[in-house]
Amino acid sequence: MPQTIGAFLALSTVMMFSLNYQQTAIQSNMSAVNSEMEVMANAVAAETMQYISSKPFDSNTSNDTVTEKNAVSALLTNPIAFGRDGGFADAMDIDDFHGMEPDSVWFPVTDSDGFNFTVKATVRYIDDYGTESQVPTWLKEVTLTVDGPENNGHKLLFHPVSVTRQFSPQWY
């Protein structure tokens, strides 16, 4: 009987060490996957920011209402009017991205496999010190928040990635 109890305790100890090892291996693998997802999310954010930067600073700078010679910031889009119905492809200028439906961006890993990332954008006017402004200024700040995919209800990207960039008219 004492030998059976001893064998049972030895087996229990080995099982606990094995379980701890497996948990550590799983956590290590999850951290590696999260790191890869962060790299992909940053690439998605950079690509999306590049797309946003291809748009005019403001609708009134693209139609020549506001120009370098007629640089009146009060003629720029009011922050209350930021945003636009539709998706990212429908945006005509930078502030149209504000509050749009989140965009789903496919990140291919192979020809047939990849991951969907969700991109949300917020746009605001800022002053020269980086503080939010309630009136039009020559600086717009775009913040993109990229969230990653899930696998069986588990997030592959532990925390969303945020990227911020400031824009101004080319002549400012």
CNS distance restraints for C-alpha pairs under 8 A (distance, minus, plus):
assign (resid   1 and name CA) (resid   5 and name CA) 6.46 0.50 0.50
assign (resid   2 and name CA) (resid   6 and name CA) 6.11 0.50 0.50
assign (resid   3 and name CA) (resid   7 and name CA) 6.02 0.50 0.50
assign (resid   4 and name CA) (resid   8 and name CA) 6.04 0.50 0.50
assign (resid   5 and name CA) (resid   9 and name CA) 6.14 0.50 0.50
assign (resid   6 and name CA) (resid  10 and name CA) 6.14 0.50 0.50
assign (resid   7 and name CA) (resid  11 and name CA) 6.06 0.50 0.50
assign (resid   8 and name CA) (resid  12 and name CA) 6.07 0.50 0.50
assign (resid   9 and name CA) (resid  13 and name CA) 6.11 0.50 0.50
assign (resid  10 and name CA) (resid  14 and name CA) 6.26 0.50 0.50
assign (resid  11 and name CA) (resid  15 and name CA) 6.14 0.50 0.50
assign (resid  12 and name CA) (resid  16 and name CA) 6.19 0.50 0.50
assign (resid  13 and name CA) (resid  17 and name CA) 6.32 0.50 0.50
assign (resid  14 and name CA) (resid  18 and name CA) 6.11 0.50 0.50
assign (resid  15 and name CA) (resid  19 and name CA) 6.04 0.50 0.50
assign (resid  16 and name CA) (resid  20 and name CA) 6.14 0.50 0.50
assign (resid  17 and name CA) (resid  21 and name CA) 6.13 0.50 0.50
assign (resid  18 and name CA) (resid  22 and name CA) 6.18 0.50 0.50
assign (resid  19 and name CA) (resid  23 and name CA) 6.15 0.50 0.50
assign (resid  20 and name CA) (resid  24 and name CA) 6.16 0.50 0.50
assign (resid  21 and name CA) (resid  25 and name CA) 6.16 0.50 0.50
assign (resid  22 and name CA) (resid  26 and name CA) 6.13 0.50 0.50
assign (resid  23 and name CA) (resid  27 and name CA) 6.16 0.50 0.50
assign (resid  24 and name CA) (resid  28 and name CA) 6.08 0.50 0.50
assign (resid  25 and name CA) (resid  29 and name CA) 6.18 0.50 0.50
assign (resid  26 and name CA) (resid  30 and name CA) 6.08 0.50 0.50
assign (resid  27 and name CA) (resid  31 and name CA) 6.12 0.50 0.50
assign (resid  28 and name CA) (resid  32 and name CA) 6.28 0.50 0.50
assign (resid  29 and name CA) (resid  33 and name CA) 6.21 0.50 0.50
assign (resid  30 and name CA) (resid  34 and name CA) 6.06 0.50 0.50
assign (resid  30 and name CA) (resid 156 and name CA) 7.61 0.50 0.50
assign (resid  31 and name CA) (resid  35 and name CA) 6.14 0.50 0.50
assign (resid  32 and name CA) (resid  36 and name CA) 6.38 0.50 0.50
assign (resid  33 and name CA) (resid  37 and name CA) 6.15 0.50 0.50
assign (resid  33 and name CA) (resid 156 and name CA) 6.60 0.50 0.50
assign (resid  33 and name CA) (resid 157 and name CA) 7.80 0.50 0.50
assign (resid  34 and name CA) (resid  38 and name CA) 6.13 0.50 0.50
assign (resid  34 and name CA) (resid 156 and name CA) 5.68 0.50 0.50
assign (resid  34 and name CA) (resid 157 and name CA) 4.99 0.50 0.50
assign (resid  34 and name CA) (resid 158 and name CA) 6.40 0.50 0.50
assign (resid  35 and name CA) (resid  39 and name CA) 6.44 0.50 0.50
assign (resid  35 and name CA) (resid 157 and name CA) 7.91 0.50 0.50
assign (resid  36 and name CA) (resid  40 and name CA) 6.33 0.50 0.50
assign (resid  37 and name CA) (resid  41 and name CA) 5.94 0.50 0.50
assign (resid  37 and name CA) (resid 148 and name CA) 7.00 0.50 0.50
assign (resid  37 and name CA) (resid 156 and name CA) 6.73 0.50 0.50
assign (resid  37 and name CA) (resid 157 and name CA) 5.58 0.50 0.50
assign (resid  38 and name CA) (resid  42 and name CA) 6.06 0.50 0.50
assign (resid  38 and name CA) (resid 157 and name CA) 6.59 0.50 0.50
assign (resid  38 and name CA) (resid 161 and name CA) 7.07 0.50 0.50
assign (resid  39 and name CA) (resid  43 and name CA) 6.30 0.50 0.50
assign (resid  40 and name CA) (resid  44 and name CA) 6.22 0.50 0.50
assign (resid  40 and name CA) (resid 107 and name CA) 7.26 0.50 0.50
assign (resid  41 and name CA) (resid  45 and name CA) 6.13 0.50 0.50
assign (resid  41 and name CA) (resid 117 and name CA) 7.06 0.50 0.50
assign (resid  41 and name CA) (resid 146 and name CA) 6.09 0.50 0.50
assign (resid  41 and name CA) (resid 147 and name CA) 7.29 0.50 0.50
assign (resid  41 and name CA) (resid 148 and name CA) 6.94 0.50 0.50
assign (resid  41 and name CA) (resid 161 and name CA) 6.55 0.50 0.50
assign (resid  42 and name CA) (resid  46 and name CA) 6.08 0.50 0.50
assign (resid  42 and name CA) (resid 146 and name CA) 7.91 0.50 0.50
assign (resid  42 and name CA) (resid 161 and name CA) 6.88 0.50 0.50
assign (resid  42 and name CA) (resid 163 and name CA) 7.97 0.50 0.50
assign (resid  43 and name CA) (resid  47 and name CA) 6.13 0.50 0.50
assign (resid  44 and name CA) (resid  48 and name CA) 6.07 0.50 0.50
assign (resid  44 and name CA) (resid 105 and name CA) 7.20 0.50 0.50
assign (resid  44 and name CA) (resid 107 and name CA) 7.34 0.50 0.50
assign (resid  44 and name CA) (resid 117 and name CA) 7.64 0.50 0.50
assign (resid  44 and name CA) (resid 146 and name CA) 7.60 0.50 0.50
assign (resid  45 and name CA) (resid  49 and name CA) 5.97 0.50 0.50
assign (resid  45 and name CA) (resid 119 and name CA) 7.65 0.50 0.50
assign (resid  45 and name CA) (resid 144 and name CA) 6.64 0.50 0.50
assign (resid  45 and name CA) (resid 145 and name CA) 7.72 0.50 0.50
assign (resid  45 and name CA) (resid 146 and name CA) 6.58 0.50 0.50
assign (resid  45 and name CA) (resid 162 and name CA) 7.93 0.50 0.50
assign (resid  45 and name CA) (resid 163 and name CA) 6.73 0.50 0.50
assign (resid  46 and name CA) (resid  50 and name CA) 6.11 0.50 0.50
assign (resid  47 and name CA) (resid  51 and name CA) 6.35 0.50 0.50
assign (resid  48 and name CA) (resid  52 and name CA) 6.27 0.50 0.50
assign (resid  49 and name CA) (resid  53 and name CA) 6.08 0.50 0.50
assign (resid  49 and name CA) (resid 144 and name CA) 7.72 0.50 0.50
assign (resid  50 and name CA) (resid  54 and name CA) 6.49 0.50 0.50
assign (resid  51 and name CA) (resid  55 and name CA) 7.25 0.50 0.50
assign (resid  52 and name CA) (resid  93 and name CA) 7.90 0.50 0.50
assign (resid  52 and name CA) (resid  94 and name CA) 6.15 0.50 0.50
assign (resid  52 and name CA) (resid  97 and name CA) 7.98 0.50 0.50
assign (resid  53 and name CA) (resid  94 and name CA) 7.37 0.50 0.50
assign (resid  53 and name CA) (resid 167 and name CA) 7.79 0.50 0.50
assign (resid  55 and name CA) (resid  92 and name CA) 6.60 0.50 0.50
assign (resid  55 and name CA) (resid  93 and name CA) 4.95 0.50 0.50
assign (resid  55 and name CA) (resid  94 and name CA) 5.88 0.50 0.50
assign (resid  56 and name CA) (resid  61 and name CA) 6.96 0.50 0.50
assign (resid  56 and name CA) (resid  62 and name CA) 5.86 0.50 0.50
assign (resid  56 and name CA) (resid  92 and name CA) 7.40 0.50 0.50
assign (resid  56 and name CA) (resid  93 and name CA) 4.87 0.50 0.50
assign (resid  56 and name CA) (resid  94 and name CA) 6.31 0.50 0.50
assign (resid  56 and name CA) (resid 169 and name CA) 7.99 0.50 0.50
assign (resid  57 and name CA) (resid  61 and name CA) 6.58 0.50 0.50
assign (resid  57 and name CA) (resid  62 and name CA) 7.56 0.50 0.50
assign (resid  57 and name CA) (resid  93 and name CA) 5.99 0.50 0.50
assign (resid  57 and name CA) (resid  94 and name CA) 5.55 0.50 0.50
assign (resid  57 and name CA) (resid  95 and name CA) 7.75 0.50 0.50
assign (resid  57 and name CA) (resid 167 and name CA) 7.13 0.50 0.50
assign (resid  57 and name CA) (resid 168 and name CA) 6.41 0.50 0.50
assign (resid  57 and name CA) (resid 169 and name CA) 5.69 0.50 0.50
assign (resid  58 and name CA) (resid  62 and name CA) 6.42 0.50 0.50
assign (resid  58 and name CA) (resid  76 and name CA) 6.66 0.50 0.50
assign (resid  58 and name CA) (resid  77 and name CA) 6.79 0.50 0.50
assign (resid  58 and name CA) (resid  93 and name CA) 5.45 0.50 0.50
assign (resid  58 and name CA) (resid  94 and name CA) 6.35 0.50 0.50
assign (resid  58 and name CA) (resid  95 and name CA) 6.92 0.50 0.50
assign (resid  59 and name CA) (resid  63 and name CA) 6.38 0.50 0.50
assign (resid  59 and name CA) (resid  76 and name CA) 7.78 0.50 0.50
assign (resid  59 and name CA) (resid  77 and name CA) 7.33 0.50 0.50
assign (resid  59 and name CA) (resid  92 and name CA) 7.23 0.50 0.50
assign (resid  59 and name CA) (resid  93 and name CA) 5.89 0.50 0.50
assign (resid  60 and name CA) (resid  64 and name CA) 6.11 0.50 0.50
assign (resid  60 and name CA) (resid  65 and name CA) 5.03 0.50 0.50
assign (resid  60 and name CA) (resid  66 and name CA) 5.56 0.50 0.50
assign (resid  60 and name CA) (resid  75 and name CA) 7.22 0.50 0.50
assign (resid  60 and name CA) (resid  76 and name CA) 6.04 0.50 0.50
assign (resid  60 and name CA) (resid  77 and name CA) 7.28 0.50 0.50
assign (resid  61 and name CA) (resid  65 and name CA) 6.05 0.50 0.50
assign (resid  61 and name CA) (resid  66 and name CA) 4.91 0.50 0.50
assign (resid  61 and name CA) (resid  67 and name CA) 6.19 0.50 0.50
assign (resid  61 and name CA) (resid  76 and name CA) 7.82 0.50 0.50
assign (resid  61 and name CA) (resid 169 and name CA) 7.88 0.50 0.50
assign (resid  65 and name CA) (resid  70 and name CA) 7.75 0.50 0.50
assign (resid  65 and name CA) (resid  75 and name CA) 7.68 0.50 0.50
assign (resid  66 and name CA) (resid  70 and name CA) 5.49 0.50 0.50
assign (resid  66 and name CA) (resid  71 and name CA) 5.68 0.50 0.50
assign (resid  66 and name CA) (resid  72 and name CA) 6.65 0.50 0.50
assign (resid  66 and name CA) (resid  73 and name CA) 7.95 0.50 0.50
assign (resid  66 and name CA) (resid  75 and name CA) 6.79 0.50 0.50
assign (resid  66 and name CA) (resid  76 and name CA) 7.41 0.50 0.50
assign (resid  67 and name CA) (resid  71 and name CA) 5.50 0.50 0.50
assign (resid  68 and name CA) (resid 171 and name CA) 6.26 0.50 0.50
assign (resid  68 and name CA) (resid 172 and name CA) 7.45 0.50 0.50
assign (resid  72 and name CA) (resid  76 and name CA) 7.69 0.50 0.50
assign (resid  73 and name CA) (resid 136 and name CA) 5.80 0.50 0.50
assign (resid  73 and name CA) (resid 137 and name CA) 5.69 0.50 0.50
assign (resid  73 and name CA) (resid 138 and name CA) 6.63 0.50 0.50
assign (resid  74 and name CA) (resid 135 and name CA) 7.61 0.50 0.50
assign (resid  74 and name CA) (resid 136 and name CA) 5.97 0.50 0.50
assign (resid  74 and name CA) (resid 137 and name CA) 7.83 0.50 0.50
assign (resid  75 and name CA) (resid 136 and name CA) 7.95 0.50 0.50
assign (resid  76 and name CA) (resid 136 and name CA) 5.95 0.50 0.50
assign (resid  76 and name CA) (resid 137 and name CA) 7.83 0.50 0.50
assign (resid  77 and name CA) (resid  81 and name CA) 6.66 0.50 0.50
assign (resid  77 and name CA) (resid  82 and name CA) 7.35 0.50 0.50
assign (resid  77 and name CA) (resid 136 and name CA) 6.80 0.50 0.50
assign (resid  78 and name CA) (resid  82 and name CA) 7.07 0.50 0.50
assign (resid  78 and name CA) (resid 135 and name CA) 6.71 0.50 0.50
assign (resid  78 and name CA) (resid 136 and name CA) 6.09 0.50 0.50
assign (resid  79 and name CA) (resid 124 and name CA) 6.88 0.50 0.50
assign (resid  79 and name CA) (resid 125 and name CA) 7.17 0.50 0.50
assign (resid  79 and name CA) (resid 134 and name CA) 6.63 0.50 0.50
assign (resid  79 and name CA) (resid 135 and name CA) 6.81 0.50 0.50
assign (resid  79 and name CA) (resid 136 and name CA) 6.85 0.50 0.50
assign (resid  82 and name CA) (resid  95 and name CA) 5.32 0.50 0.50
assign (resid  82 and name CA) (resid  96 and name CA) 5.86 0.50 0.50
assign (resid  82 and name CA) (resid  97 and name CA) 7.85 0.50 0.50
assign (resid  82 and name CA) (resid  98 and name CA) 5.91 0.50 0.50
assign (resid  82 and name CA) (resid  99 and name CA) 7.97 0.50 0.50
assign (resid  82 and name CA) (resid 123 and name CA) 7.60 0.50 0.50
assign (resid  83 and name CA) (resid  95 and name CA) 6.03 0.50 0.50
assign (resid  83 and name CA) (resid  96 and name CA) 4.21 0.50 0.50
assign (resid  83 and name CA) (resid  97 and name CA) 5.64 0.50 0.50
assign (resid  83 and name CA) (resid  98 and name CA) 4.48 0.50 0.50
assign (resid  83 and name CA) (resid  99 and name CA) 5.68 0.50 0.50
assign (resid  83 and name CA) (resid 100 and name CA) 6.29 0.50 0.50
assign (resid  84 and name CA) (resid  91 and name CA) 7.04 0.50 0.50
assign (resid  84 and name CA) (resid  96 and name CA) 5.12 0.50 0.50
assign (resid  84 and name CA) (resid  97 and name CA) 6.98 0.50 0.50
assign (resid  84 and name CA) (resid  98 and name CA) 7.47 0.50 0.50
assign (resid  84 and name CA) (resid  99 and name CA) 7.83 0.50 0.50
assign (resid  84 and name CA) (resid 100 and name CA) 6.52 0.50 0.50
assign (resid  85 and name CA) (resid 100 and name CA) 6.79 0.50 0.50
assign (resid  86 and name CA) (resid  90 and name CA) 5.95 0.50 0.50
assign (resid  86 and name CA) (resid  91 and name CA) 7.94 0.50 0.50
assign (resid  86 and name CA) (resid 100 and name CA) 6.86 0.50 0.50
assign (resid  86 and name CA) (resid 101 and name CA) 7.09 0.50 0.50
assign (resid  87 and name CA) (resid  91 and name CA) 7.20 0.50 0.50
assign (resid  87 and name CA) (resid 100 and name CA) 6.25 0.50 0.50
assign (resid  87 and name CA) (resid 101 and name CA) 6.05 0.50 0.50
assign (resid  87 and name CA) (resid 102 and name CA) 7.71 0.50 0.50
assign (resid  87 and name CA) (resid 103 and name CA) 6.83 0.50 0.50
assign (resid  88 and name CA) (resid  97 and name CA) 6.47 0.50 0.50
assign (resid  88 and name CA) (resid 100 and name CA) 7.13 0.50 0.50
assign (resid  88 and name CA) (resid 101 and name CA) 7.94 0.50 0.50
assign (resid  88 and name CA) (resid 103 and name CA) 6.50 0.50 0.50
assign (resid  91 and name CA) (resid  96 and name CA) 5.16 0.50 0.50
assign (resid  91 and name CA) (resid  97 and name CA) 6.15 0.50 0.50
assign (resid  92 and name CA) (resid  96 and name CA) 6.45 0.50 0.50
assign (resid  93 and name CA) (resid  97 and name CA) 7.70 0.50 0.50
assign (resid  94 and name CA) (resid 123 and name CA) 7.74 0.50 0.50
assign (resid  95 and name CA) (resid 123 and name CA) 5.84 0.50 0.50
assign (resid  95 and name CA) (resid 124 and name CA) 7.70 0.50 0.50
assign (resid  95 and name CA) (resid 140 and name CA) 7.97 0.50 0.50
assign (resid  96 and name CA) (resid 100 and name CA) 7.68 0.50 0.50
assign (resid  97 and name CA) (resid 121 and name CA) 6.03 0.50 0.50
assign (resid  97 and name CA) (resid 122 and name CA) 6.98 0.50 0.50
assign (resid  97 and name CA) (resid 123 and name CA) 7.04 0.50 0.50
assign (resid  98 and name CA) (resid 121 and name CA) 5.52 0.50 0.50
assign (resid  98 and name CA) (resid 122 and name CA) 4.53 0.50 0.50
assign (resid  98 and name CA) (resid 123 and name CA) 4.97 0.50 0.50
assign (resid  99 and name CA) (resid 120 and name CA) 7.33 0.50 0.50
assign (resid  99 and name CA) (resid 121 and name CA) 6.18 0.50 0.50
assign (resid  99 and name CA) (resid 122 and name CA) 5.88 0.50 0.50
assign (resid  99 and name CA) (resid 123 and name CA) 7.98 0.50 0.50
assign (resid 100 and name CA) (resid 120 and name CA) 7.26 0.50 0.50
assign (resid 100 and name CA) (resid 121 and name CA) 7.05 0.50 0.50
assign (resid 101 and name CA) (resid 120 and name CA) 7.32 0.50 0.50
assign (resid 102 and name CA) (resid 118 and name CA) 6.10 0.50 0.50
assign (resid 102 and name CA) (resid 119 and name CA) 5.32 0.50 0.50
assign (resid 102 and name CA) (resid 120 and name CA) 4.74 0.50 0.50
assign (resid 102 and name CA) (resid 121 and name CA) 7.58 0.50 0.50
assign (resid 103 and name CA) (resid 118 and name CA) 5.61 0.50 0.50
assign (resid 103 and name CA) (resid 119 and name CA) 5.04 0.50 0.50
assign (resid 103 and name CA) (resid 120 and name CA) 6.61 0.50 0.50
assign (resid 104 and name CA) (resid 116 and name CA) 6.16 0.50 0.50
assign (resid 104 and name CA) (resid 117 and name CA) 5.62 0.50 0.50
assign (resid 104 and name CA) (resid 118 and name CA) 4.66 0.50 0.50
assign (resid 104 and name CA) (resid 119 and name CA) 6.31 0.50 0.50
assign (resid 105 and name CA) (resid 116 and name CA) 5.50 0.50 0.50
assign (resid 105 and name CA) (resid 117 and name CA) 5.13 0.50 0.50
assign (resid 105 and name CA) (resid 118 and name CA) 6.28 0.50 0.50
assign (resid 105 and name CA) (resid 119 and name CA) 7.22 0.50 0.50
assign (resid 106 and name CA) (resid 114 and name CA) 6.73 0.50 0.50
assign (resid 106 and name CA) (resid 115 and name CA) 5.71 0.50 0.50
assign (resid 106 and name CA) (resid 116 and name CA) 4.55 0.50 0.50
assign (resid 106 and name CA) (resid 117 and name CA) 6.38 0.50 0.50
assign (resid 107 and name CA) (resid 114 and name CA) 5.38 0.50 0.50
assign (resid 107 and name CA) (resid 115 and name CA) 5.20 0.50 0.50
assign (resid 107 and name CA) (resid 116 and name CA) 6.20 0.50 0.50
assign (resid 107 and name CA) (resid 117 and name CA) 7.32 0.50 0.50
assign (resid 108 and name CA) (resid 112 and name CA) 7.42 0.50 0.50
assign (resid 108 and name CA) (resid 113 and name CA) 5.97 0.50 0.50
assign (resid 108 and name CA) (resid 114 and name CA) 4.10 0.50 0.50
assign (resid 108 and name CA) (resid 115 and name CA) 6.52 0.50 0.50
assign (resid 109 and name CA) (resid 113 and name CA) 5.62 0.50 0.50
assign (resid 109 and name CA) (resid 114 and name CA) 4.68 0.50 0.50
assign (resid 109 and name CA) (resid 115 and name CA) 7.63 0.50 0.50
assign (resid 110 and name CA) (resid 114 and name CA) 6.60 0.50 0.50
assign (resid 115 and name CA) (resid 148 and name CA) 7.93 0.50 0.50
assign (resid 115 and name CA) (resid 149 and name CA) 6.40 0.50 0.50
assign (resid 116 and name CA) (resid 148 and name CA) 6.97 0.50 0.50
assign (resid 116 and name CA) (resid 149 and name CA) 5.86 0.50 0.50
assign (resid 117 and name CA) (resid 146 and name CA) 6.49 0.50 0.50
assign (resid 117 and name CA) (resid 147 and name CA) 5.71 0.50 0.50
assign (resid 117 and name CA) (resid 148 and name CA) 4.84 0.50 0.50
assign (resid 117 and name CA) (resid 149 and name CA) 5.96 0.50 0.50
assign (resid 118 and name CA) (resid 146 and name CA) 5.55 0.50 0.50
assign (resid 118 and name CA) (resid 147 and name CA) 5.15 0.50 0.50
assign (resid 118 and name CA) (resid 148 and name CA) 6.54 0.50 0.50
assign (resid 119 and name CA) (resid 144 and name CA) 6.56 0.50 0.50
assign (resid 119 and name CA) (resid 145 and name CA) 5.68 0.50 0.50
assign (resid 119 and name CA) (resid 146 and name CA) 4.59 0.50 0.50
assign (resid 119 and name CA) (resid 147 and name CA) 6.60 0.50 0.50
assign (resid 120 and name CA) (resid 144 and name CA) 5.64 0.50 0.50
assign (resid 120 and name CA) (resid 145 and name CA) 5.20 0.50 0.50
assign (resid 120 and name CA) (resid 146 and name CA) 6.59 0.50 0.50
assign (resid 121 and name CA) (resid 142 and name CA) 6.79 0.50 0.50
assign (resid 121 and name CA) (resid 143 and name CA) 5.69 0.50 0.50
assign (resid 121 and name CA) (resid 144 and name CA) 4.63 0.50 0.50
assign (resid 121 and name CA) (resid 145 and name CA) 6.48 0.50 0.50
assign (resid 122 and name CA) (resid 142 and name CA) 5.74 0.50 0.50
assign (resid 122 and name CA) (resid 143 and name CA) 5.30 0.50 0.50
assign (resid 122 and name CA) (resid 144 and name CA) 6.66 0.50 0.50
assign (resid 123 and name CA) (resid 140 and name CA) 6.64 0.50 0.50
assign (resid 123 and name CA) (resid 141 and name CA) 5.59 0.50 0.50
assign (resid 123 and name CA) (resid 142 and name CA) 4.58 0.50 0.50
assign (resid 123 and name CA) (resid 143 and name CA) 6.53 0.50 0.50
assign (resid 124 and name CA) (resid 132 and name CA) 6.69 0.50 0.50
assign (resid 124 and name CA) (resid 133 and name CA) 7.48 0.50 0.50
assign (resid 124 and name CA) (resid 140 and name CA) 5.55 0.50 0.50
assign (resid 124 and name CA) (resid 141 and name CA) 5.38 0.50 0.50
assign (resid 124 and name CA) (resid 142 and name CA) 6.80 0.50 0.50
assign (resid 125 and name CA) (resid 132 and name CA) 5.84 0.50 0.50
assign (resid 125 and name CA) (resid 133 and name CA) 5.26 0.50 0.50
assign (resid 125 and name CA) (resid 134 and name CA) 7.03 0.50 0.50
assign (resid 125 and name CA) (resid 135 and name CA) 7.28 0.50 0.50
assign (resid 125 and name CA) (resid 136 and name CA) 6.19 0.50 0.50
assign (resid 125 and name CA) (resid 137 and name CA) 6.00 0.50 0.50
assign (resid 125 and name CA) (resid 138 and name CA) 7.74 0.50 0.50
assign (resid 125 and name CA) (resid 139 and name CA) 5.78 0.50 0.50
assign (resid 125 and name CA) (resid 140 and name CA) 4.47 0.50 0.50
assign (resid 125 and name CA) (resid 141 and name CA) 6.13 0.50 0.50
assign (resid 126 and name CA) (resid 130 and name CA) 5.29 0.50 0.50
assign (resid 126 and name CA) (resid 131 and name CA) 5.19 0.50 0.50
assign (resid 126 and name CA) (resid 132 and name CA) 4.33 0.50 0.50
assign (resid 126 and name CA) (resid 133 and name CA) 4.91 0.50 0.50
assign (resid 126 and name CA) (resid 137 and name CA) 6.69 0.50 0.50
assign (resid 126 and name CA) (resid 139 and name CA) 5.62 0.50 0.50
assign (resid 126 and name CA) (resid 140 and name CA) 5.95 0.50 0.50
assign (resid 126 and name CA) (resid 141 and name CA) 6.54 0.50 0.50
assign (resid 127 and name CA) (resid 131 and name CA) 5.51 0.50 0.50
assign (resid 127 and name CA) (resid 132 and name CA) 6.46 0.50 0.50
assign (resid 127 and name CA) (resid 133 and name CA) 6.02 0.50 0.50
assign (resid 127 and name CA) (resid 137 and name CA) 6.56 0.50 0.50
assign (resid 127 and name CA) (resid 138 and name CA) 7.94 0.50 0.50
assign (resid 127 and name CA) (resid 139 and name CA) 6.68 0.50 0.50
assign (resid 128 and name CA) (resid 139 and name CA) 7.66 0.50 0.50
assign (resid 133 and name CA) (resid 137 and name CA) 7.39 0.50 0.50
assign (resid 138 and name CA) (resid 168 and name CA) 5.55 0.50 0.50
assign (resid 138 and name CA) (resid 169 and name CA) 7.02 0.50 0.50
assign (resid 138 and name CA) (resid 172 and name CA) 7.21 0.50 0.50
assign (resid 139 and name CA) (resid 166 and name CA) 6.45 0.50 0.50
assign (resid 139 and name CA) (resid 167 and name CA) 5.63 0.50 0.50
assign (resid 139 and name CA) (resid 168 and name CA) 4.89 0.50 0.50
assign (resid 140 and name CA) (resid 166 and name CA) 5.57 0.50 0.50
assign (resid 140 and name CA) (resid 167 and name CA) 5.17 0.50 0.50
assign (resid 140 and name CA) (resid 168 and name CA) 6.44 0.50 0.50
assign (resid 141 and name CA) (resid 164 and name CA) 6.88 0.50 0.50
assign (resid 141 and name CA) (resid 165 and name CA) 5.71 0.50 0.50
assign (resid 141 and name CA) (resid 166 and name CA) 4.33 0.50 0.50
assign (resid 141 and name CA) (resid 167 and name CA) 6.26 0.50 0.50
assign (resid 142 and name CA) (resid 164 and name CA) 5.60 0.50 0.50
assign (resid 142 and name CA) (resid 165 and name CA) 5.44 0.50 0.50
assign (resid 142 and name CA) (resid 166 and name CA) 6.27 0.50 0.50
assign (resid 142 and name CA) (resid 167 and name CA) 7.77 0.50 0.50
assign (resid 143 and name CA) (resid 162 and name CA) 6.70 0.50 0.50
assign (resid 143 and name CA) (resid 163 and name CA) 5.61 0.50 0.50
assign (resid 143 and name CA) (resid 164 and name CA) 4.30 0.50 0.50
assign (resid 143 and name CA) (resid 165 and name CA) 6.63 0.50 0.50
assign (resid 144 and name CA) (resid 162 and name CA) 5.50 0.50 0.50
assign (resid 144 and name CA) (resid 163 and name CA) 5.25 0.50 0.50
assign (resid 144 and name CA) (resid 164 and name CA) 6.39 0.50 0.50
assign (resid 145 and name CA) (resid 160 and name CA) 6.31 0.50 0.50
assign (resid 145 and name CA) (resid 161 and name CA) 5.64 0.50 0.50
assign (resid 145 and name CA) (resid 162 and name CA) 4.44 0.50 0.50
assign (resid 145 and name CA) (resid 163 and name CA) 6.66 0.50 0.50
assign (resid 146 and name CA) (resid 160 and name CA) 5.42 0.50 0.50
assign (resid 146 and name CA) (resid 161 and name CA) 5.12 0.50 0.50
assign (resid 146 and name CA) (resid 162 and name CA) 6.33 0.50 0.50
assign (resid 147 and name CA) (resid 157 and name CA) 7.08 0.50 0.50
assign (resid 147 and name CA) (resid 159 and name CA) 7.28 0.50 0.50
assign (resid 147 and name CA) (resid 160 and name CA) 4.53 0.50 0.50
assign (resid 147 and name CA) (resid 161 and name CA) 6.57 0.50 0.50
assign (resid 148 and name CA) (resid 155 and name CA) 7.02 0.50 0.50
assign (resid 148 and name CA) (resid 156 and name CA) 6.42 0.50 0.50
assign (resid 148 and name CA) (resid 157 and name CA) 5.12 0.50 0.50
assign (resid 148 and name CA) (resid 160 and name CA) 6.90 0.50 0.50
assign (resid 149 and name CA) (resid 155 and name CA) 6.25 0.50 0.50
assign (resid 149 and name CA) (resid 156 and name CA) 6.00 0.50 0.50
assign (resid 149 and name CA) (resid 157 and name CA) 6.98 0.50 0.50
assign (resid 150 and name CA) (resid 154 and name CA) 5.23 0.50 0.50
assign (resid 150 and name CA) (resid 155 and name CA) 4.40 0.50 0.50
assign (resid 150 and name CA) (resid 156 and name CA) 5.57 0.50 0.50
assign (resid 150 and name CA) (resid 157 and name CA) 7.93 0.50 0.50
assign (resid 151 and name CA) (resid 155 and name CA) 6.45 0.50 0.50
assign (resid 151 and name CA) (resid 156 and name CA) 6.79 0.50 0.50
assign (resid 168 and name CA) (resid 172 and name CA) 6.46 0.50 0.50
